[in-house]
């Protein structure tokens, strides 16, 4: 047997509290609701061409307010918007398997229990690399120098063949807690095996000091400084 009960029709994107009724309509006390509204701390989340290439891992003149391309050289090209005005992301080309693109975010005024979530929506291309890595790294100094980010907070390897075709987008996430000594975090998309193209539709860094690793909201897109 299957028993179903308590159905309600809602006009909002979330449910209100259940109203028990029998033979007549009933009312309830007002609901008091709250929700966490995630903020994207990355700038230019859909346009990874905003930034510059770096000559090497020890470079100290990197503009940490934008994306930094590190490689031989890695290239990034903004794709044209489709007819409805939505973005089709940035095509990233790995020339060598160790190329990467990253952005640095300073961690200010936050408790030591803060959790960081690096979220990336990825689409494959006609000739993709075998795999890439999403990685969160930290620095105790807030440095703009790549080599100063020696602590890997979290990482995951993505096999591009797992994305079924060049029109499907999959969202991947790495999460971790930097701790009290971390002054900044690096969000990095790194080559792992092979060379070729893939598309970043959007990227986000969400920082939530109160709700932990389960409080991941939608990617909020930012295309300005």
Residue pairs with C-beta under 8 A, 6 or more apart in sequence:
6 18
8 15
8 16
8 18
8 19
10 16
14 33
14 35
16 31
16 33
17 28
17 31
19 26
19 27
19 28
20 26
36 208
36 210
36 211
36 215
36 217
37 217
38 204
38 206
38 208
38 215
38 216
38 217
38 218
38 220
39 206
39 207
39 220
40 204
40 205
40 206
40 219
40 220
40 221
40 222
41 105
41 204
41 205
41 206
41 207
42 103
42 105
42 187
42 203
42 204
42 205
42 222
43 50
43 65
43 66
43 103
43 222
43 224
43 225
44 50
44 51
44 66
44 67
44 222
44 223
44 224
44 225
45 202
45 203
45 204
45 219
45 220
45 221
45 222
45 223
46 87
46 89
46 90
46 201
46 202
46 203
46 221
46 222
46 223
47 78
47 87
47 90
47 223
48 67
48 76
48 78
48 90
48 92
48 101
48 200
48 203
49 67
49 76
49 77
49 78
49 90
50 66
50 67
51 63
51 66
51 67
51 68
51 69
51 101
51 103
52 62
52 63
52 66
52 68
52 69
53 68
53 69
53 70
53 71
53 73
53 74
54 62
54 68
54 69
54 70
54 146
57 70
57 145
57 146
57 147
58 145
58 146
58 147
59 144
59 145
59 146
60 143
60 144
60 145
61 144
62 68
62 104
62 144
62 145
62 146
63 144
64 103
64 104
64 105
64 106
64 144
64 184
65 225
66 103
66 225
67 76
67 101
67 102
67 103
68 101
68 102
68 103
68 104
68 146
69 75
69 76
69 99
69 100
69 101
70 99
70 100
70 101
70 102
70 146
71 94
71 95
71 96
71 98
71 99
71 100
71 191
72 95
72 96
72 99
73 95
73 99
74 92
74 93
74 94
74 95
74 99
74 100
74 101
75 92
75 93
75 95
76 90
76 91
76 92
76 93
76 101
77 90
77 91
77 93
78 90
79 87
79 88
79 89
79 90
79 91
79 199
80 88
81 87
81 88
82 88
87 201
87 202
87 221
87 223
88 199
88 201
89 121
89 123
89 199
89 200
89 201
89 202
90 199
90 200
91 125
91 197
91 198
91 199
92 101
92 189
92 197
92 198
92 199
92 200
93 196
93 197
94 129
94 132
94 191
94 194
94 195
94 196
94 197
94 198
95 195
96 191
96 195
97 129
97 191
97 192
97 193
97 194
97 195
98 190
98 191
99 190
99 191
100 188
100 189
100 190
100 191
101 188
101 189
102 146
102 186
102 187
102 188
102 189
103 186
103 187
103 205
104 144
104 149
104 184
104 185
104 186
104 187
105 184
105 185
105 186
105 187
105 205
106 142
106 183
106 184
107 114
107 178
107 182
107 183
107 184
107 185
107 207
110 207
110 209
111 209
112 179
112 180
113 177
113 209
114 177
114 178
114 207
114 208
114 209
115 175
115 176
115 177
115 207
115 208
115 209
115 212
115 213
115 215
116 136
116 153
116 175
116 176
116 177
116 178
116 185
116 205
116 206
116 207
117 173
117 174
117 175
117 204
117 205
117 206
117 207
117 208
117 213
117 216
118 134
118 135
118 136
118 154
118 173
118 174
118 175
118 187
118 203
118 204
118 205
119 171
119 172
119 173
119 203
119 204
119 205
119 206
119 216
119 219
120 134
120 171
120 172
120 173
120 189
120 200
120 202
120 203
120 204
121 169
121 170
121 171
121 172
121 200
121 201
121 202
121 203
121 219
122 132
122 158
122 163
122 169
122 170
122 171
122 172
122 198
122 199
122 200
122 201
123 163
123 166
123 167
123 168
123 169
123 170
123 198
123 199
123 201
124 160
124 163
124 165
124 166
124 168
124 198
124 199
125 166
125 196
125 197
125 198
125 199
126 166
126 197
127 196
127 197
128 160
128 161
128 194
128 196
128 197
128 198
129 160
129 191
129 192
129 193
129 194
129 195
129 196
129 198
130 159
130 160
130 161
130 192
130 193
130 194
131 157
131 158
131 159
131 160
131 192
131 193
131 194
132 157
132 158
132 160
132 189
132 190
132 191
132 192
132 198
133 155
133 156
133 157
133 158
133 188
133 189
133 190
133 191
133 192
134 155
134 156
134 158
134 172
134 173
134 174
134 188
134 189
134 190
135 152
135 154
135 155
135 174
135 186
135 187
135 188
135 189
135 190
136 152
136 153
136 154
136 155
136 174
136 175
136 176
136 185
136 186
136 187
136 188
137 149
137 150
137 151
137 152
137 153
137 185
137 186
137 188
138 149
138 151
138 153
138 178
138 179
138 182
138 184
138 185
138 186
139 148
139 149
139 150
139 151
139 182
139 183
139 184
139 185
139 186
140 181
140 182
140 183
141 148
141 183
141 184
142 183
142 184
143 149
143 184
146 186
149 186
151 182
153 174
153 176
153 177
153 178
153 182
153 185
154 174
154 175
154 176
155 174
156 172
156 173
156 174
157 192
158 172
160 198
162 170
163 169
163 170
169 201
171 219
173 216
175 213
175 216
178 185
185 205
187 203
187 205
189 200
189 203
202 219
202 221
203 219
204 219
204 220
204 221
206 216
206 217
208 215
